[in-house]
Structure formats: C-alpha cells, structure tokens
Amino acid sequence: MNYEDSSTFSTASGQNLQYVVLQVTLKEKFFGTGSGNLTELEKCINDQASKGYRLHTITTSNGGSKGLMGGDRIQATLVFEKIV
C-alpha cells in the first residue's frame, strides 16, 4: 500500500486520536467479478488494528472507469475508532 498517496494516508493514524478516516481505491477486475486488490484493503484494516483502532464504518462509491482496459474503480472510505 502506498501511504504516501494523499488519498490513502492520514496523518492522524497512530497519533492517539479518537477517529481516523482513510480511503482506498478498489480496482475491479476487467474480466470476471470481484476486486483485483482486496489484499490492499485487508492490509489497511490490519495496519490500523495494529495501532489500536477498529473498523467502525465503511462506505463505498463508484469512481468510474480509468481507461479502456482498466475496469471500474470503487472508492472505499473507512472510519476507524480508537479502542480504549
């Protein structure tokens, strides 16, 4: 996961704040169904869990297609809550 990308990186993560919000772009496979990068989403959730956060809410929105062979993009917004 590229945490340097501003769309997936939150400076609040790990700073002992109550909530952290992250976004992950899921790329749909061109052929077949399902996401081509679910491991990236899983890593994001596990990284926050290791910092003492739990997944509170997840929402998705369709981000459209990124080119002829790119498949659809789904923007996942994840809200993590600090476990006290």
CORQUIWO-V205115 format. One line per field, one symbol per residue. burial: 1 if it has 16 or more other ideal C-beta (glycine too) atoms within 10 Angstrom, else 0. A space follows every 10 residues. Layout:
burial = ???
This chain:
burial = 1000000101 0010000001 0111111100 0000100001 1001101100 0010000000 0000000000 1001010101 0000
